Amino acid sequence: MDLTIFTGTANRPLGESLARALGRPLGKCQLERFPDGELHVELQEDVRGCNVCLVQPTSPPVGENLLELLLMADACWRGGATRLTAVVPYFGYARHDRRSRPGEALGGRLVADLLERGHFDRIVAVNLHTASLEGCFAMPLEHLDAAPMLADAVRPLAGPGAVVVSPDLGAVKLAERYARTLGLPLAIVHKRRDSGANVSVQGLVGEVKGLRPIIIDDLISTAGTIAATAETVRKEGCADEITVVATHALLVGPALERLSKVPIRRLISTDSVVHRTELPFQHQVVGLAPLLADAIHRITAQGR
């Protein structure tokens, strides 16, 4: 079965990298925004009988990028594509897997339902913020893990005198994996979330004095958690060389302002979203194309 790859506008460089890794040309698709804000999608490739992969992280603006993905899927389905795979390296609404209070919407389930209505046969995502979100999907979901690639990238910094730091209890399991892989001790920050953008630190378990912290998280959004963690380990007397490792570096809203006020030396993240430029620290980007290409090879082989 022929494989055709299209990319939306949310992260075209990643779509191009994935096409190269798969040895395929990137499919041609016209995406045009009308003056009234409506999006026009028109395929310029014949997809009848093809296995189609659509690359589109649902990064901010989440609603616009999600709608673009659904319109591309509809164009492919109406064009006669045999199978549709959504490659969504960063999956928006992954934190909305359950309701904590009456009256809340269940955003994760709603997005999963929308993708099902988009005629997708399979979803490929990387390090969902909440792994239990997979239960919201009726179709199979390939949940890929970028942690081994990121651990390899941080390994040169992980010699004697370094410590892995979990910024909250939710990231402990992920941080423990890094600590085991890198052979480093682990420290854990206890935080309290005061609002969607603000957090406060309640305490620190573990030793960081004189050590080089490697703060591990899956996602940096407004950077409230990372900034509070960096300030905490600084006050505890850590070495003046803080590294942050995260799969998805959104860096939205006040993120850069917050991070510029704490002594972060470098950030290591993937290219799941288009990375920000002119950061106040070093930024090493780990490409996801090999990981995604391997998953797509396996998915394509299953369909033969």
C-alpha positions as CSV (number, residue, x, y, z in Angstrom):
1,M,0.0,0.0,0.0
2,D,1.4,3.4,-1.0
3,L,2.3,5.7,1.9
4,T,1.6,9.4,1.6
5,I,2.6,12.0,4.2
6,F,1.0,15.4,4.6
7,T,1.8,18.0,7.2
8,G,-0.2,20.8,8.7
9,T,1.1,24.2,9.6
10,A,1.6,23.6,13.3
11,N,5.0,22.0,12.8
12,R,6.0,21.8,9.2
13,P,9.8,21.3,9.9
14,L,8.9,18.1,11.8
15,G,6.7,16.9,9.0
16,E,9.5,17.5,6.5
17,S,12.0,15.6,8.7
18,L,9.6,12.7,9.1
19,A,9.1,12.5,5.3
20,R,12.9,12.4,4.8
21,A,13.3,9.7,7.5
22,L,10.7,7.6,5.7
23,G,12.2,8.2,2.3
24,R,9.0,9.7,1.0
25,P,8.3,13.1,-0.6
26,L,6.0,15.3,1.4
27,G,2.5,15.4,-0.1
28,K,1.2,18.7,-1.5
29,C,-1.8,20.2,0.2
30,Q,-3.0,23.8,-0.1
31,L,-4.0,25.3,3.3
32,E,-5.5,28.8,2.9
33,R,-7.1,31.1,5.5
34,F,-10.1,33.1,4.2
35,P,-10.6,36.7,5.4
36,D,-13.5,35.6,7.6
37,G,-11.1,33.1,9.4
38,E,-12.4,29.9,7.8
39,L,-9.7,27.5,6.6
40,H,-9.7,26.0,3.1
41,V,-8.0,22.7,2.7
42,E,-7.4,21.2,-0.8
43,L,-5.2,18.1,-1.5
44,Q,-3.0,18.4,-4.6
45,E,-2.2,14.7,-4.6
46,D,-4.2,11.6,-5.5
47,V,-4.7,9.6,-2.3
48,R,-7.1,7.0,-3.5
49,G,-6.1,3.6,-2.1
50,C,-3.3,5.1,-0.1
51,N,-2.2,4.8,3.5
52,V,-2.0,8.5,4.6
53,C,-0.2,10.0,7.6
54,L,-1.1,13.5,8.7
55,V,1.5,15.2,10.9
56,Q,0.0,17.9,13.1
57,P,0.7,18.5,16.8
58,T,-2.2,20.2,18.5
59,S,0.0,22.9,20.0
60,P,-1.3,26.5,20.6
61,P,-3.6,27.6,19.2
62,V,-5.0,24.2,20.0
63,G,-8.4,24.7,18.6
64,E,-7.1,26.0,15.2
65,N,-4.6,23.3,14.8
66,L,-7.1,20.6,15.8
67,L,-9.6,21.8,13.2
68,E,-6.9,22.0,10.6
69,L,-6.0,18.3,11.3
70,L,-9.7,17.3,11.0
71,L,-10.2,19.2,7.8
72,M,-7.1,17.5,6.3
73,A,-8.4,14.1,7.4
74,D,-11.8,14.8,5.8
75,A,-10.2,15.8,2.5
76,C,-8.2,12.5,2.5
77,W,-11.2,10.4,3.4
78,R,-13.3,12.0,0.7
79,G,-10.4,11.5,-1.7
80,G,-10.5,7.7,-1.2
81,A,-7.6,7.1,1.3
82,T,-7.7,3.6,2.6
83,R,-6.1,4.2,6.0
84,L,-5.6,7.4,8.0
85,T,-3.0,7.8,10.7
86,A,-2.8,11.0,12.8
87,V,0.8,11.8,14.0
88,V,0.2,14.2,16.9
89,P,3.5,14.4,18.7
90,Y,2.2,16.9,21.2
91,F,-1.4,16.2,22.1
92,G,-3.4,19.1,23.5
93,Y,-6.1,18.5,26.1
94,A,-4.1,15.5,27.4
95,R,-4.5,17.0,30.9
96,H,-8.3,16.8,30.6
97,D,-8.6,13.0,31.1
98,R,-11.1,13.3,34.0
99,R,-13.3,15.8,35.8
100,S,-12.2,17.0,39.2
101,R,-15.4,19.0,39.9
102,P,-19.0,18.9,38.8
103,G,-19.7,21.2,35.9
104,E,-16.3,20.7,34.1
105,A,-16.1,19.6,30.5
106,L,-14.1,16.4,29.7
107,G,-11.9,17.8,27.1
108,G,-9.7,14.8,26.5
109,R,-12.6,12.6,25.7
110,L,-14.2,15.2,23.5
111,V,-11.0,15.5,21.4
112,A,-10.8,11.8,21.1
113,D,-14.4,11.6,19.9
114,L,-13.6,14.3,17.3
115,L,-10.6,12.4,16.0
116,E,-12.8,9.3,15.7
117,R,-15.3,11.3,13.7
118,G,-12.4,12.3,11.5
119,H,-12.1,8.7,10.2
120,F,-8.7,8.1,11.7
121,D,-7.7,4.5,12.1
122,R,-4.8,5.1,14.5
123,I,-3.3,7.9,16.5
124,V,0.5,8.3,17.2
125,A,1.4,10.6,20.2
126,V,4.5,11.1,22.2
127,N,4.6,11.2,26.0
128,L,1.0,12.1,26.8
129,H,0.9,14.3,29.9
130,T,-1.7,11.8,31.3
131,A,-1.2,8.2,30.0
132,S,-4.7,7.2,31.1
133,L,-6.0,9.4,28.3
134,E,-5.5,6.4,26.0
135,G,-8.7,4.9,27.6
136,C,-10.7,7.7,25.9
137,F,-9.9,6.5,22.4
138,A,-12.0,4.0,20.5
139,M,-9.2,3.5,17.9
140,P,-5.7,2.3,18.7
141,L,-3.2,4.8,20.0
142,E,0.5,4.4,19.7
143,H,2.0,6.1,22.8
144,L,5.7,6.7,22.0
145,D,8.3,7.4,24.6
146,A,11.0,10.0,23.9
147,A,12.7,9.6,27.3
148,P,15.5,7.3,26.1
149,M,16.5,9.8,23.4
150,L,16.4,12.7,25.8
151,A,18.4,10.6,28.4
152,D,21.1,10.0,25.8
153,A,21.2,13.8,25.1
154,V,21.7,14.6,28.7
155,R,24.1,11.8,29.5
156,P,27.3,13.9,28.9
157,L,26.1,16.2,31.7
158,A,25.2,13.4,34.1
159,G,28.6,12.6,35.6
160,P,29.6,12.8,39.3
161,G,28.1,15.8,41.1
162,A,24.7,15.8,39.2
163,V,21.3,15.0,40.6
164,V,17.9,14.4,38.9
165,V,15.1,16.6,40.3
166,S,11.4,15.9,39.9
167,P,9.5,19.2,40.0
168,D,6.4,17.6,41.5
169,L,4.9,14.3,42.6
170,G,3.3,13.8,39.2
171,A,6.7,13.6,37.5
172,V,8.3,11.3,40.1
173,K,8.0,8.1,38.0
174,L,9.5,9.8,34.9
175,A,12.3,11.3,37.0
176,E,13.0,7.9,38.6
177,R,13.5,6.4,35.1
178,Y,16.0,9.1,34.2
179,A,17.8,8.7,37.6
180,R,18.1,4.9,37.0
181,T,19.2,5.3,33.4
182,L,21.8,7.9,34.3
183,G,22.9,6.4,37.6
184,L,22.1,9.5,39.6
185,P,20.4,10.3,42.9
186,L,16.9,11.7,42.9
187,A,15.4,14.7,44.7
188,I,11.7,15.5,44.7
189,V,10.0,18.9,45.0
190,H,6.5,19.1,46.6
191,K,4.4,21.7,45.0
192,R,0.9,23.1,45.3
193,R,-0.9,24.4,42.2
194,D,-2.7,27.6,43.1
195,S,-4.1,28.2,39.6
196,G,-3.6,27.1,36.0
197,A,-0.5,29.2,35.7
198,N,0.8,29.6,39.3
199,V,2.4,27.1,41.7
200,S,4.0,27.3,45.1
201,V,6.6,25.0,46.6
202,Q,5.9,23.2,49.9
203,G,9.2,21.4,50.4
204,L,12.1,19.4,49.0
205,V,13.0,15.7,49.6
206,G,16.6,14.8,48.8
207,E,20.0,16.5,48.7
208,V,20.9,19.1,46.1
209,K,23.5,21.2,47.9
210,G,26.6,21.5,45.7
211,L,25.1,19.3,43.0
212,R,24.2,20.1,39.4
213,P,20.4,19.7,39.1
214,I,18.8,18.1,36.1
215,I,15.1,19.0,36.3
216,I,12.9,16.4,34.5
217,D,9.3,17.0,33.3
218,D,7.2,16.0,30.3
219,L,5.8,19.4,29.5
220,I,6.7,23.1,30.0
221,S,3.7,25.4,29.4
222,T,3.9,28.7,31.3
223,A,6.9,27.4,33.2
224,G,5.5,28.1,36.6
225,T,6.5,24.7,37.9
226,I,10.0,24.7,36.4
227,A,10.7,28.3,37.6
228,A,9.6,27.4,41.2
229,T,11.7,24.3,41.2
230,A,14.8,26.1,39.9
231,E,14.4,28.8,42.6
232,T,13.9,26.1,45.3
233,V,17.1,24.2,44.4
234,R,19.0,27.4,44.2
235,K,18.0,28.4,47.7
236,E,19.1,24.9,48.8
237,G,22.6,25.6,47.6
238,C,22.8,23.7,44.3
239,A,25.6,24.3,41.9
240,D,25.1,27.2,39.5
241,E,24.4,24.9,36.5
242,I,20.7,23.9,36.2
243,T,19.6,21.8,33.2
244,V,15.9,21.3,32.3
245,V,14.8,18.3,30.3
246,A,11.3,18.2,28.9
247,T,9.6,16.4,26.0
248,H,7.3,19.3,25.0
249,A,8.6,22.8,25.4
250,L,5.6,25.0,24.7
251,L,6.9,28.0,26.5
252,V,3.7,30.1,26.3
253,G,2.5,33.2,28.1
254,P,4.9,34.3,30.9
255,A,7.3,31.3,30.4
256,L,10.3,33.2,29.1
257,E,10.0,36.0,31.6
258,R,9.8,33.4,34.4
259,L,12.7,31.4,33.2
260,S,14.9,34.4,32.7
261,K,14.7,35.2,36.4
262,V,16.2,31.8,37.5
263,P,19.7,30.4,36.9
264,I,18.9,27.9,34.2
265,R,21.9,27.1,32.0
266,R,20.3,24.9,29.3
267,L,17.1,23.3,28.1
268,I,16.9,20.0,26.3
269,S,13.6,19.2,24.6
270,T,12.2,17.5,21.5
271,D,10.9,19.1,18.3
272,S,7.3,18.0,19.0
273,V,6.4,21.7,18.8
274,V,8.2,24.5,16.9
275,H,10.8,25.7,19.3
276,R,11.2,29.3,20.4
277,T,14.1,31.3,19.4
278,E,16.2,33.9,21.3
279,L,15.9,32.0,24.6
280,P,17.9,33.3,27.6
281,F,19.8,29.9,27.9
282,Q,21.1,27.2,25.7
283,H,18.5,25.0,23.9
284,Q,19.4,21.6,22.6
285,V,16.6,20.1,20.4
286,V,16.3,16.3,20.0
287,G,14.6,15.3,16.7
288,L,11.6,13.0,16.9
289,A,11.6,11.9,13.3
290,P,13.5,8.6,13.8
291,L,11.1,7.6,16.7
292,L,8.0,8.5,14.6
293,A,9.4,6.9,11.5
294,D,10.0,3.6,13.3
295,A,6.4,3.6,14.6
296,I,5.0,4.3,11.1
297,H,7.0,1.5,9.6
298,R,5.5,-0.9,12.1
299,I,2.0,0.4,11.6
300,T,2.4,0.2,7.8
301,A,3.7,-3.4,8.0
302,Q,0.6,-4.3,10.1
303,G,-1.7,-3.1,7.4
304,R,-0.1,-5.3,4.7
